[in-house]
Amino acid sequence: MQRAPVSVLREPRKKMQPRDTRLDSYQPLIDAILEADLTAPRKQRHTAKRIYDRVLDEHNAVDIYHQVVRGYIADRRKEI
C-alpha cells in the first residue's frame, strides 16, 4: 500500500480582514482637515499634533493616541 505524497510546505495563512479601530469614527474629520489644508498657505497648515489636539478638544476623543493619529495622517497625506 502506497502513501499519498505529503507536502513539506504548509498551506498559506488566510488573510484576515482588518479590525475596526478607535480611530475609525474620527477618520472623516481628519480627512476633512487634511483636504482643507490643501488650499491653505503652507505656514497655516495643520501639523499632526494640531490635528490630534483638535480631535481631542472638539470631539472629546480621549480613547485615541497621538501615535495612531500621526501614523494615519502620514499615510493619508501620501494618498491625498
mmCIF file of the N, C-alpha and C atoms, coordinates in Angstrom:
data_MODEL
# 
_entry.id   MODEL 
# 
loop_
_atom_site.group_PDB 
_atom_site.id 
_atom_site.type_symbol 
_atom_site.label_atom_id 
_atom_site.label_alt_id 
_atom_site.label_comp_id 
_atom_site.label_asym_id 
_atom_site.label_entity_id 
_atom_site.label_seq_id 
_atom_site.pdbx_PDB_ins_code 
_atom_site.Cartn_x 
_atom_site.Cartn_y 
_atom_site.Cartn_z 
_atom_site.occupancy 
_atom_site.B_iso_or_equiv 
_atom_site.pdbx_formal_charge 
_atom_site.auth_seq_id 
_atom_site.auth_comp_id 
_atom_site.auth_asym_id 
_atom_site.auth_atom_id 
_atom_site.pdbx_PDB_model_num 
ATOM 1   N N  . MET A 1 1  ? 0.841   -1.172 0.000  1.00 0.00 ? 1  MET A N  1 
ATOM 2   C CA . MET A 1 1  ? 0.000   0.000  0.000  1.00 0.00 ? 1  MET A CA 1 
ATOM 3   C C  . MET A 1 1  ? 0.896   1.249  0.000  1.00 0.00 ? 1  MET A C  1 
ATOM 4   N N  . GLN A 1 2  ? 0.643   2.171  -0.943 1.00 0.00 ? 2  GLN A N  1 
ATOM 5   C CA . GLN A 1 2  ? 1.461   3.374  -1.052 1.00 0.00 ? 2  GLN A CA 1 
ATOM 6   C C  . GLN A 1 2  ? 0.769   4.556  -0.383 1.00 0.00 ? 2  GLN A C  1 
ATOM 7   N N  . ARG A 1 3  ? 1.593   5.408  0.206  1.00 0.00 ? 3  ARG A N  1 
ATOM 8   C CA . ARG A 1 3  ? 1.061   6.614  0.847  1.00 0.00 ? 3  ARG A CA 1 
ATOM 9   C C  . ARG A 1 3  ? 1.018   7.750  -0.165 1.00 0.00 ? 3  ARG A C  1 
ATOM 10  N N  . ALA A 1 4  ? 0.073   8.635  0.039  1.00 0.00 ? 4  ALA A N  1 
ATOM 11  C CA . ALA A 1 4  ? -0.019  9.813  -0.824 1.00 0.00 ? 4  ALA A CA 1 
ATOM 12  C C  . ALA A 1 4  ? 1.141   10.752 -0.478 1.00 0.00 ? 4  ALA A C  1 
ATOM 13  N N  . PRO A 1 5  ? 1.716   11.432 -1.477 1.00 0.00 ? 5  PRO A N  1 
ATOM 14  C CA . PRO A 1 5  ? 2.835   12.345 -1.187 1.00 0.00 ? 5  PRO A CA 1 
ATOM 15  C C  . PRO A 1 5  ? 2.387   13.480 -0.267 1.00 0.00 ? 5  PRO A C  1 
ATOM 16  N N  . VAL A 1 6  ? 3.220   13.743 0.715  1.00 0.00 ? 6  VAL A N  1 
ATOM 17  C CA . VAL A 1 6  ? 2.909   14.790 1.692  1.00 0.00 ? 6  VAL A CA 1 
ATOM 18  C C  . VAL A 1 6  ? 3.769   16.007 1.374  1.00 0.00 ? 6  VAL A C  1 
ATOM 19  N N  . SER A 1 7  ? 3.156   17.142 1.318  1.00 0.00 ? 7  SER A N  1 
ATOM 20  C CA . SER A 1 7  ? 3.891   18.377 1.029  1.00 0.00 ? 7  SER A CA 1 
ATOM 21  C C  . SER A 1 7  ? 4.646   18.824 2.271  1.00 0.00 ? 7  SER A C  1 
ATOM 22  N N  . VAL A 1 8  ? 5.868   19.257 2.064  1.00 0.00 ? 8  VAL A N  1 
ATOM 23  C CA . VAL A 1 8  ? 6.685   19.748 3.172  1.00 0.00 ? 8  VAL A CA 1 
ATOM 24  C C  . VAL A 1 8  ? 6.258   21.162 3.550  1.00 0.00 ? 8  VAL A C  1 
ATOM 25  N N  . LEU A 1 9  ? 5.740   21.914 2.591  1.00 0.00 ? 9  LEU A N  1 
ATOM 26  C CA . LEU A 1 9  ? 5.324   23.300 2.835  1.00 0.00 ? 9  LEU A CA 1 
ATOM 27  C C  . LEU A 1 9  ? 3.931   23.345 3.449  1.00 0.00 ? 9  LEU A C  1 
ATOM 28  N N  . ARG A 1 10 ? 3.769   24.279 4.332  1.00 0.00 ? 10 ARG A N  1 
ATOM 29  C CA . ARG A 1 10 ? 2.447   24.465 4.945  1.00 0.00 ? 10 ARG A CA 1 
ATOM 30  C C  . ARG A 1 10 ? 1.540   25.241 4.003  1.00 0.00 ? 10 ARG A C  1 
ATOM 31  N N  . GLU A 1 11 ? 0.263   25.113 4.249  1.00 0.00 ? 11 GLU A N  1 
ATOM 32  C CA . GLU A 1 11 ? -0.716  25.900 3.499  1.00 0.00 ? 11 GLU A CA 1 
ATOM 33  C C  . GLU A 1 11 ? -0.546  27.369 3.878  1.00 0.00 ? 11 GLU A C  1 
ATOM 34  N N  . PRO A 1 12 ? -0.664  28.286 2.931  1.00 0.00 ? 12 PRO A N  1 
ATOM 35  C CA . PRO A 1 12 ? -0.546  29.705 3.300  1.00 0.00 ? 12 PRO A CA 1 
ATOM 36  C C  . PRO A 1 12 ? -1.695  30.126 4.207  1.00 0.00 ? 12 PRO A C  1 
ATOM 37  N N  . ARG A 1 13 ? -1.396  31.046 5.112  1.00 0.00 ? 13 ARG A N  1 
ATOM 38  C CA . ARG A 1 13 ? -2.434  31.520 6.024  1.00 0.00 ? 13 ARG A CA 1 
ATOM 39  C C  . ARG A 1 13 ? -3.475  32.345 5.282  1.00 0.00 ? 13 ARG A C  1 
ATOM 40  N N  . LYS A 1 14 ? -4.671  32.303 5.787  1.00 0.00 ? 14 LYS A N  1 
ATOM 41  C CA . LYS A 1 14 ? -5.728  33.117 5.207  1.00 0.00 ? 14 LYS A CA 1 
ATOM 42  C C  . LYS A 1 14 ? -5.492  34.570 5.607  1.00 0.00 ? 14 LYS A C  1 
ATOM 43  N N  . LYS A 1 15 ? -5.814  35.464 4.709  1.00 0.00 ? 15 LYS A N  1 
ATOM 44  C CA . LYS A 1 15 ? -5.698  36.887 5.012  1.00 0.00 ? 15 LYS A CA 1 
ATOM 45  C C  . LYS A 1 15 ? -6.854  37.285 5.922  1.00 0.00 ? 15 LYS A C  1 
ATOM 46  N N  . MET A 1 16 ? -6.515  37.941 7.014  1.00 0.00 ? 16 MET A N  1 
ATOM 47  C CA . MET A 1 16 ? -7.533  38.396 7.953  1.00 0.00 ? 16 MET A CA 1 
ATOM 48  C C  . MET A 1 16 ? -8.064  39.746 7.508  1.00 0.00 ? 16 MET A C  1 
ATOM 49  N N  . GLN A 1 17 ? -9.326  39.981 7.748  1.00 0.00 ? 17 GLN A N  1 
ATOM 50  C CA . GLN A 1 17 ? -9.889  41.295 7.452  1.00 0.00 ? 17 GLN A CA 1 
ATOM 51  C C  . GLN A 1 17 ? -9.408  42.268 8.518  1.00 0.00 ? 17 GLN A C  1 
ATOM 52  N N  . PRO A 1 18 ? -9.136  43.517 8.122  1.00 0.00 ? 18 PRO A N  1 
ATOM 53  C CA . PRO A 1 18 ? -8.683  44.480 9.122  1.00 0.00 ? 18 PRO A CA 1 
ATOM 54  C C  . PRO A 1 18 ? -9.762  44.714 10.183 1.00 0.00 ? 18 PRO A C  1 
ATOM 55  N N  . ARG A 1 19 ? -9.311  44.823 11.413 1.00 0.00 ? 19 ARG A N  1 
ATOM 56  C CA . ARG A 1 19 ? -10.247 45.066 12.508 1.00 0.00 ? 19 ARG A CA 1 
ATOM 57  C C  . ARG A 1 19 ? -10.589 46.550 12.578 1.00 0.00 ? 19 ARG A C  1 
ATOM 58  N N  . ASP A 1 20 ? -11.725 46.852 13.161 1.00 0.00 ? 20 ASP A N  1 
ATOM 59  C CA . ASP A 1 20 ? -12.096 48.236 13.400 1.00 0.00 ? 20 ASP A CA 1 
ATOM 60  C C  . ASP A 1 20 ? -11.178 48.809 14.475 1.00 0.00 ? 20 ASP A C  1 
ATOM 61  N N  . THR A 1 21 ? -10.863 50.086 14.347 1.00 0.00 ? 21 THR A N  1 
ATOM 62  C CA . THR A 1 21 ? -10.020 50.737 15.336 1.00 0.00 ? 21 THR A CA 1 
ATOM 63  C C  . THR A 1 21 ? -10.791 51.869 15.994 1.00 0.00 ? 21 THR A C  1 
ATOM 64  N N  . ARG A 1 22 ? -10.238 52.396 17.044 1.00 0.00 ? 22 ARG A N  1 
ATOM 65  C CA . ARG A 1 22 ? -10.861 53.527 17.727 1.00 0.00 ? 22 ARG A CA 1 
ATOM 66  C C  . ARG A 1 22 ? -10.856 54.769 16.847 1.00 0.00 ? 22 ARG A C  1 
ATOM 67  N N  . LEU A 1 23 ? -9.926  54.808 15.933 1.00 0.00 ? 23 LEU A N  1 
ATOM 68  C CA . LEU A 1 23 ? -9.772  55.976 15.067 1.00 0.00 ? 23 LEU A CA 1 
ATOM 69  C C  . LEU A 1 23 ? -10.810 56.014 13.946 1.00 0.00 ? 23 LEU A C  1 
ATOM 70  N N  . ASP A 1 24 ? -11.464 54.908 13.649 1.00 0.00 ? 24 ASP A N  1 
ATOM 71  C CA . ASP A 1 24 ? -12.379 54.832 12.510 1.00 0.00 ? 24 ASP A CA 1 
ATOM 72  C C  . ASP A 1 24 ? -13.452 55.909 12.530 1.00 0.00 ? 24 ASP A C  1 
ATOM 73  N N  . SER A 1 25 ? -13.999 56.228 13.681 1.00 0.00 ? 25 SER A N  1 
ATOM 74  C CA . SER A 1 25 ? -15.069 57.222 13.733 1.00 0.00 ? 25 SER A CA 1 
ATOM 75  C C  . SER A 1 25 ? -14.555 58.644 13.528 1.00 0.00 ? 25 SER A C  1 
ATOM 76  N N  . TYR A 1 26 ? -13.239 58.859 13.669 1.00 0.00 ? 26 TYR A N  1 
ATOM 77  C CA . TYR A 1 26 ? -12.664 60.198 13.512 1.00 0.00 ? 26 TYR A CA 1 
ATOM 78  C C  . TYR A 1 26 ? -11.969 60.379 12.164 1.00 0.00 ? 26 TYR A C  1 
ATOM 79  N N  . GLN A 1 27 ? -11.875 59.340 11.368 1.00 0.00 ? 27 GLN A N  1 
ATOM 80  C CA . GLN A 1 27 ? -11.184 59.438 10.091 1.00 0.00 ? 27 GLN A CA 1 
ATOM 81  C C  . GLN A 1 27 ? -11.814 60.441 9.135  1.00 0.00 ? 27 GLN A C  1 
ATOM 82  N N  . PRO A 1 28 ? -13.146 60.511 9.005  1.00 0.00 ? 28 PRO A N  1 
ATOM 83  C CA . PRO A 1 28 ? -13.716 61.531 8.111  1.00 0.00 ? 28 PRO A CA 1 
ATOM 84  C C  . PRO A 1 28 ? -13.368 62.957 8.559  1.00 0.00 ? 28 PRO A C  1 
ATOM 85  N N  . LEU A 1 29 ? -13.318 63.190 9.852  1.00 0.00 ? 29 LEU A N  1 
ATOM 86  C CA . LEU A 1 29 ? -12.956 64.503 10.375 1.00 0.00 ? 29 LEU A CA 1 
ATOM 87  C C  . LEU A 1 29 ? -11.509 64.837 10.018 1.00 0.00 ? 29 LEU A C  1 
ATOM 88  N N  . ILE A 1 30 ? -10.609 63.901 10.228 1.00 0.00 ? 30 ILE A N  1 
ATOM 89  C CA . ILE A 1 30 ? -9.193  64.119 9.918  1.00 0.00 ? 30 ILE A CA 1 
ATOM 90  C C  . ILE A 1 30 ? -9.005  64.318 8.418  1.00 0.00 ? 30 ILE A C  1 
ATOM 91  N N  . ASP A 1 31 ? -9.723  63.540 7.610  1.00 0.00 ? 31 ASP A N  1 
ATOM 92  C CA . ASP A 1 31 ? -9.630  63.698 6.155  1.00 0.00 ? 31 ASP A CA 1 
ATOM 93  C C  . ASP A 1 31 ? -10.109 65.079 5.724  1.00 0.00 ? 31 ASP A C  1 
ATOM 94  N N  . ALA A 1 32 ? -11.168 65.579 6.342  1.00 0.00 ? 32 ALA A N  1 
ATOM 95  C CA . ALA A 1 32 ? -11.675 66.913 6.003  1.00 0.00 ? 32 ALA A CA 1 
ATOM 96  C C  . ALA A 1 32 ? -10.643 67.996 6.339  1.00 0.00 ? 32 ALA A C  1 
ATOM 97  N N  . ILE A 1 33 ? -9.973  67.854 7.463  1.00 0.00 ? 33 ILE A N  1 
ATOM 98  C CA . ILE A 1 33 ? -8.935  68.815 7.845  1.00 0.00 ? 33 ILE A CA 1 
ATOM 99  C C  . ILE A 1 33 ? -7.789  68.770 6.843  1.00 0.00 ? 33 ILE A C  1 
ATOM 100 N N  . LEU A 1 34 ? -7.373  67.573 6.457  1.00 0.00 ? 34 LEU A N  1 
ATOM 101 C CA . LEU A 1 34 ? -6.268  67.436 5.509  1.00 0.00 ? 34 LEU A CA 1 
ATOM 102 C C  . LEU A 1 34 ? -6.628  67.989 4.134  1.00 0.00 ? 34 LEU A C  1 
ATOM 103 N N  . GLU A 1 35 ? -7.870  67.791 3.706  1.00 0.00 ? 35 GLU A N  1 
ATOM 104 C CA . GLU A 1 35 ? -8.297  68.325 2.412  1.00 0.00 ? 35 GLU A CA 1 
ATOM 105 C C  . GLU A 1 35 ? -8.384  69.845 2.444  1.00 0.00 ? 35 GLU A C  1 
ATOM 106 N N  . ALA A 1 36 ? -8.803  70.409 3.574  1.00 0.00 ? 36 ALA A N  1 
ATOM 107 C CA . ALA A 1 36 ? -8.851  71.865 3.701  1.00 0.00 ? 36 ALA A CA 1 
ATOM 108 C C  . ALA A 1 36 ? -7.442  72.451 3.693  1.00 0.00 ? 36 ALA A C  1 
ATOM 109 N N  . ASP A 1 37 ? -6.487  71.702 4.200  1.00 0.00 ? 37 ASP A N  1 
ATOM 110 C CA . ASP A 1 37 ? -5.099  72.171 4.223  1.00 0.00 ? 37 ASP A CA 1 
ATOM 111 C C  . ASP A 1 37 ? -4.484  72.251 2.826  1.00 0.00 ? 37 ASP A C  1 
ATOM 112 N N  . LEU A 1 38 ? -5.062  71.552 1.866  1.00 0.00 ? 38 LEU A N  1 
ATOM 113 C CA . LEU A 1 38 ? -4.515  71.592 0.508  1.00 0.00 ? 38 LEU A CA 1 
ATOM 114 C C  . LEU A 1 38 ? -4.586  72.989 -0.092 1.00 0.00 ? 38 LEU A C  1 
ATOM 115 N N  . THR A 1 39 ? -5.612  73.749 0.288  1.00 0.00 ? 39 THR A N  1 
ATOM 116 C CA . THR A 1 39 ? -5.777  75.103 -0.256 1.00 0.00 ? 39 THR A CA 1 
ATOM 117 C C  . THR A 1 39 ? -5.209  76.173 0.664  1.00 0.00 ? 39 THR A C  1 
ATOM 118 N N  . ALA A 1 40 ? -4.799  75.803 1.856  1.00 0.00 ? 40 ALA A N  1 
ATOM 119 C CA . ALA A 1 40 ? -4.262  76.777 2.815  1.00 0.00 ? 40 ALA A CA 1 
ATOM 120 C C  . ALA A 1 40 ? -2.794  77.074 2.501  1.00 0.00 ? 40 ALA A C  1 
ATOM 121 N N  . PRO A 1 41 ? -2.346  78.275 2.846  1.00 0.00 ? 41 PRO A N  1 
ATOM 122 C CA . PRO A 1 41 ? -0.915  78.568 2.696  1.00 0.00 ? 41 PRO A CA 1 
ATOM 123 C C  . PRO A 1 41 ? -0.083  77.603 3.544  1.00 0.00 ? 41 PRO A C  1 
ATOM 124 N N  . ARG A 1 42 ? 1.146   77.375 3.133  1.00 0.00 ? 42 ARG A N  1 
ATOM 125 C CA . ARG A 1 42 ? 1.992   76.376 3.770  1.00 0.00 ? 42 ARG A CA 1 
ATOM 126 C C  . ARG A 1 42 ? 2.147   76.590 5.266  1.00 0.00 ? 42 ARG A C  1 
ATOM 127 N N  . LYS A 1 43 ? 2.309   77.817 5.683  1.00 0.00 ? 43 LYS A N  1 
ATOM 128 C CA . LYS A 1 43 ? 2.525   78.113 7.109  1.00 0.00 ? 43 LYS A CA 1 
ATOM 129 C C  . LYS A 1 43 ? 1.254   77.951 7.939  1.00 0.00 ? 43 LYS A C  1 
ATOM 130 N N  . GLN A 1 44 ? 0.100   77.855 7.299  1.00 0.00 ? 44 GLN A N  1 
ATOM 131 C CA . GLN A 1 44 ? -1.151  77.749 8.041  1.00 0.00 ? 44 GLN A CA 1 
ATOM 132 C C  . GLN A 1 44 ? -1.719  76.329 8.045  1.00 0.00 ? 44 GLN A C  1 
ATOM 133 N N  . ARG A 1 45 ? -0.996  75.391 7.529  1.00 0.00 ? 45 ARG A N  1 
ATOM 134 C CA . ARG A 1 45 ? -1.474  74.004 7.514  1.00 0.00 ? 45 ARG A CA 1 
ATOM 135 C C  . ARG A 1 45 ? -1.323  73.374 8.892  1.00 0.00 ? 45 ARG A C  1 
ATOM 136 N N  . HIS A 1 46 ? -2.157  72.382 9.145  1.00 0.00 ? 46 HIS A N  1 
ATOM 137 C CA . HIS A 1 46 ? -2.146  71.697 10.438 1.00 0.00 ? 46 HIS A CA 1 
ATOM 138 C C  . HIS A 1 46 ? -1.004  70.700 10.528 1.00 0.00 ? 46 HIS A C  1 
ATOM 139 N N  . THR A 1 47 ? -0.372  70.647 11.679 1.00 0.00 ? 47 THR A N  1 
ATOM 140 C CA . THR A 1 47 ? 0.586   69.588 11.970 1.00 0.00 ? 47 THR A CA 1 
ATOM 141 C C  . THR A 1 47 ? -0.193  68.396 12.530 1.00 0.00 ? 47 THR A C  1 
ATOM 142 N N  . ALA A 1 48 ? 0.455   67.259 12.619 1.00 0.00 ? 48 ALA A N  1 
ATOM 143 C CA . ALA A 1 48 ? -0.204  66.083 13.191 1.00 0.00 ? 48 ALA A CA 1 
ATOM 144 C C  . ALA A 1 48 ? -0.603  66.351 14.638 1.00 0.00 ? 48 ALA A C  1 
ATOM 145 N N  . LYS A 1 49 ? 0.230   67.054 15.381 1.00 0.00 ? 49 LYS A N  1 
ATOM 146 C CA . LYS A 1 49 ? -0.068  67.387 16.784 1.00 0.00 ? 49 LYS A CA 1 
ATOM 147 C C  . LYS A 1 49 ? -1.298  68.273 16.868 1.00 0.00 ? 49 LYS A C  1 
ATOM 148 N N  . ARG A 1 50 ? -1.386  69.249 15.976 1.00 0.00 ? 50 ARG A N  1 
ATOM 149 C CA . ARG A 1 50 ? -2.523  70.177 15.991 1.00 0.00 ? 50 ARG A CA 1 
ATOM 150 C C  . ARG A 1 50 ? -3.823  69.450 15.635 1.00 0.00 ? 50 ARG A C  1 
ATOM 151 N N  . ILE A 1 51 ? -3.760  68.541 14.674 1.00 0.00 ? 51 ILE A N  1 
ATOM 152 C CA . ILE A 1 51 ? -4.955  67.767 14.322 1.00 0.00 ? 51 ILE A CA 1 
ATOM 153 C C  . ILE A 1 51 ? -5.371  66.895 15.495 1.00 0.00 ? 51 ILE A C  1 
ATOM 154 N N  . TYR A 1 52 ? -4.412  66.259 16.141 1.00 0.00 ? 52 TYR A N  1 
ATOM 155 C CA . TYR A 1 52 ? -4.699  65.428 17.312 1.00 0.00 ? 52 TYR A CA 1 
ATOM 156 C C  . TYR A 1 52 ? -5.355  66.275 18.408 1.00 0.00 ? 52 TYR A C  1 
ATOM 157 N N  . ASP A 1 53 ? -4.800  67.457 18.665 1.00 0.00 ? 53 ASP A N  1 
ATOM 158 C CA . ASP A 1 53 ? -5.367  68.342 19.688 1.00 0.00 ? 53 ASP A CA 1 
ATOM 159 C C  . ASP A 1 53 ? -6.790  68.768 19.331 1.00 0.00 ? 53 ASP A C  1 
ATOM 160 N N  . ARG A 1 54 ? -7.039  69.048 18.056 1.00 0.00 ? 54 ARG A N  1 
ATOM 161 C CA . ARG A 1 54 ? -8.391  69.442 17.641 1.00 0.00 ? 54 ARG A CA 1 
ATOM 162 C C  . ARG A 1 54 ? -9.386  68.317 17.855 1.00 0.00 ? 54 ARG A C  1 
ATOM 163 N N  . VAL A 1 55 ? -8.994  67.100 17.515 1.00 0.00 ? 55 VAL A N  1 
ATOM 164 C CA . VAL A 1 55 ? -9.896  65.955 17.697 1.00 0.00 ? 55 VAL A CA 1 
ATOM 165 C C  . VAL A 1 55 ? -10.190 65.764 19.182 1.00 0.00 ? 55 VAL A C  1 
ATOM 166 N N  . LEU A 1 56 ? -9.182  65.919 20.017 1.00 0.00 ? 56 LEU A N  1 
ATOM 167 C CA . LEU A 1 56 ? -9.397  65.791 21.468 1.00 0.00 ? 56 LEU A CA 1 
ATOM 168 C C  . LEU A 1 56 ? -10.313 66.888 21.997 1.00 0.00 ? 56 LEU A C  1 
ATOM 169 N N  . ASP A 1 57 ? -10.029 68.127 21.630 1.00 0.00 ? 57 ASP A N  1 
ATOM 170 C CA . ASP A 1 57 ? -10.775 69.270 22.171 1.00 0.00 ? 57 ASP A CA 1 
ATOM 171 C C  . ASP A 1 57 ? -12.196 69.344 21.634 1.00 0.00 ? 57 ASP A C  1 
ATOM 172 N N  . GLU A 1 58 ? -12.353 69.219 20.326 1.00 0.00 ? 58 GLU A N  1 
ATOM 173 C CA . GLU A 1 58 ? -13.656 69.449 19.707 1.00 0.00 ? 58 GLU A CA 1 
ATOM 174 C C  . GLU A 1 58 ? -14.584 68.236 19.772 1.00 0.00 ? 58 GLU A C  1 
ATOM 175 N N  . HIS A 1 59 ? -14.020 67.044 19.927 1.00 0.00 ? 59 HIS A N  1 
ATOM 176 C CA . HIS A 1 59 ? -14.858 65.849 19.864 1.00 0.00 ? 59 HIS A CA 1 
ATOM 177 C C  . HIS A 1 59 ? -14.682 64.922 21.062 1.00 0.00 ? 59 HIS A C  1 
ATOM 178 N N  . ASN A 1 60 ? -13.992 65.381 22.086 1.00 0.00 ? 60 ASN A N  1 
ATOM 179 C CA . ASN A 1 60 ? -13.801 64.623 23.325 1.00 0.00 ? 60 ASN A CA 1 
ATOM 180 C C  . ASN A 1 60 ? -13.308 63.199 23.067 1.00 0.00 ? 60 ASN A C  1 
ATOM 181 N N  . ALA A 1 61 ? -12.347 63.060 22.198 1.00 0.00 ? 61 ALA A N  1 
ATOM 182 C CA . ALA A 1 61 ? -11.817 61.747 21.829 1.00 0.00 ? 61 ALA A CA 1 
ATOM 183 C C  . ALA A 1 61 ? -10.684 61.382 22.773 1.00 0.00 ? 61 ALA A C  1 
ATOM 184 N N  . VAL A 1 62 ? -11.012 60.901 23.954 1.00 0.00 ? 62 VAL A N  1 
ATOM 185 C CA . VAL A 1 62 ? -9.988  60.559 24.938 1.00 0.00 ? 62 VAL A CA 1 
ATOM 186 C C  . VAL A 1 62 ? -9.448  59.148 24.742 1.00 0.00 ? 62 VAL A C  1 
ATOM 187 N N  . ASP A 1 63 ? -10.043 58.391 23.846 1.00 0.00 ? 63 ASP A N  1 
ATOM 188 C CA . ASP A 1 63 ? -9.659  56.988 23.679 1.00 0.00 ? 63 ASP A CA 1 
ATOM 189 C C  . ASP A 1 63 ? -8.716  56.746 22.503 1.00 0.00 ? 63 ASP A C  1 
ATOM 190 N N  . ILE A 1 64 ? -8.138  57.806 21.927 1.00 0.00 ? 64 ILE A N  1 
ATOM 191 C CA . ILE A 1 64 ? -7.185  57.628 20.833 1.00 0.00 ? 64 ILE A CA 1 
ATOM 192 C C  . ILE A 1 64 ? -5.817  58.159 21.247 1.00 0.00 ? 64 ILE A C  1 
ATOM 193 N N  . TYR A 1 65 ? -4.788  57.691 20.568 1.00 0.00 ? 65 TYR A N  1 
ATOM 194 C CA . TYR A 1 65 ? -3.420  58.071 20.903 1.00 0.00 ? 65 TYR A CA 1 
ATOM 195 C C  . TYR A 1 65 ? -2.792  58.883 19.780 1.00 0.00 ? 65 TYR A C  1 
ATOM 196 N N  . HIS A 1 66 ? -1.885  59.771 20.173 1.00 0.00 ? 66 HIS A N  1 
ATOM 197 C CA . HIS A 1 66 ? -1.207  60.635 19.208 1.00 0.00 ? 66 HIS A CA 1 
ATOM 198 C C  . HIS A 1 66 ? -0.474  59.811 18.164 1.00 0.00 ? 66 HIS A C  1 
ATOM 199 N N  . GLN A 1 67 ? 0.176   58.748 18.575 1.00 0.00 ? 67 GLN A N  1 
ATOM 200 C CA . GLN A 1 67 ? 0.946   57.903 17.657 1.00 0.00 ? 67 GLN A CA 1 
ATOM 201 C C  . GLN A 1 67 ? 0.062   57.320 16.560 1.00 0.00 ? 67 GLN A C  1 
ATOM 202 N N  . VAL A 1 68 ? -1.141  56.916 16.905 1.00 0.00 ? 68 VAL A N  1 
ATOM 203 C CA . VAL A 1 68 ? -2.066  56.332 15.937 1.00 0.00 ? 68 VAL A CA 1 
ATOM 204 C C  . VAL A 1 68 ? -2.537  57.398 14.953 1.00 0.00 ? 68 VAL A C  1 
ATOM 205 N N  . VAL A 1 69 ? -2.866  58.577 15.481 1.00 0.00 ? 69 VAL A N  1 
ATOM 206 C CA . VAL A 1 69 ? -3.310  59.680 14.629 1.00 0.00 ? 69 VAL A CA 1 
ATOM 207 C C  . VAL A 1 69 ? -2.178  60.097 13.689 1.00 0.00 ? 69 VAL A C  1 
ATOM 208 N N  . ARG A 1 70 ? -0.976  60.201 14.219 1.00 0.00 ? 70 ARG A N  1 
ATOM 209 C CA . ARG A 1 70 ? 0.172   60.607 13.415 1.00 0.00 ? 70 ARG A CA 1 
ATOM 210 C C  . ARG A 1 70 ? 0.431   59.618 12.274 1.00 0.00 ? 70 ARG A C  1 
ATOM 211 N N  . GLY A 1 71 ? 0.347   58.337 12.563 1.00 0.00 ? 71 GLY A N  1 
ATOM 212 C CA . GLY A 1 71 ? 0.534   57.328 11.524 1.00 0.00 ? 71 GLY A CA 1 
ATOM 213 C C  . GLY A 1 71 ? -0.532  57.397 10.452 1.00 0.00 ? 71 GLY A C  1 
ATOM 214 N N  . TYR A 1 72 ? -1.778  57.604 10.861 1.00 0.00 ? 72 TYR A N  1 
ATOM 215 C CA . TYR A 1 72 ? -2.876  57.713 9.898  1.00 0.00 ? 72 TYR A CA 1 
ATOM 216 C C  . TYR A 1 72 ? -2.676  58.939 9.010  1.00 0.00 ? 72 TYR A C  1 
ATOM 217 N N  . ILE A 1 73 ? -2.279  60.051 9.620  1.00 0.00 ? 73 ILE A N  1 
ATOM 218 C CA . ILE A 1 73 ? -2.079  61.289 8.859  1.00 0.00 ? 73 ILE A CA 1 
ATOM 219 C C  . ILE A 1 73 ? -0.940  61.120 7.857  1.00 0.00 ? 73 ILE A C  1 
ATOM 220 N N  . ALA A 1 74 ? 0.130   60.476 8.257  1.00 0.00 ? 74 ALA A N  1 
ATOM 221 C CA . ALA A 1 74 ? 1.259   60.263 7.340  1.00 0.00 ? 74 ALA A CA 1 
ATOM 222 C C  . ALA A 1 74 ? 0.830   59.447 6.129  1.00 0.00 ? 74 ALA A C  1 
ATOM 223 N N  . ASP A 1 75 ? 0.022   58.410 6.338  1.00 0.00 ? 75 ASP A N  1 
ATOM 224 C CA . ASP A 1 75 ? -0.456  57.600 5.227  1.00 0.00 ? 75 ASP A CA 1 
ATOM 225 C C  . ASP A 1 75 ? -1.425  58.369 4.339  1.00 0.00 ? 75 ASP A C  1 
ATOM 226 N N  . ARG A 1 76 ? -2.327  59.129 4.939  1.00 0.00 ? 76 ARG A N  1 
ATOM 227 C CA . ARG A 1 76 ? -3.335  59.858 4.165  1.00 0.00 ? 76 ARG A CA 1 
ATOM 228 C C  . ARG A 1 76 ? -2.732  61.002 3.366  1.00 0.00 ? 76 ARG A C  1 
ATOM 229 N N  . ARG A 1 77 ? -1.718  61.658 3.897  1.00 0.00 ? 77 ARG A N  1 
ATOM 230 C CA . ARG A 1 77 ? -1.098  62.765 3.145  1.00 0.00 ? 77 ARG A CA 1 
ATOM 231 C C  . ARG A 1 77 ? -0.478  62.254 1.854  1.00 0.00 ? 77 ARG A C  1 
ATOM 232 N N  . LYS A 1 78 ? 0.046   61.041 1.871  1.00 0.00 ? 78 LYS A N  1 
ATOM 233 C CA . LYS A 1 78 ? 0.598   60.463 0.654  1.00 0.00 ? 78 LYS A CA 1 
ATOM 234 C C  . LYS A 1 78 ? -0.503  60.193 -0.373 1.00 0.00 ? 78 LYS A C  1 
ATOM 235 N N  . GLU A 1 79 ? -1.675  59.771 0.111  1.00 0.00 ? 79 GLU A N  1 
ATOM 236 C CA . GLU A 1 79 ? -2.782  59.436 -0.783 1.00 0.00 ? 79 GLU A CA 1 
ATOM 237 C C  . GLU A 1 79 ? -3.485  60.671 -1.329 1.00 0.00 ? 79 GLU A C  1 
ATOM 238 N N  . ILE A 1 80 ? -3.568  61.696 -0.508 1.00 0.00 ? 80 ILE A N  1 
ATOM 239 C CA . ILE A 1 80 ? -4.273  62.925 -0.916 1.00 0.00 ? 80 ILE A CA 1 
ATOM 240 C C  . ILE A 1 80 ? -3.356  63.743 -1.720 1.00 0.00 ? 80 ILE A C  1 
# 
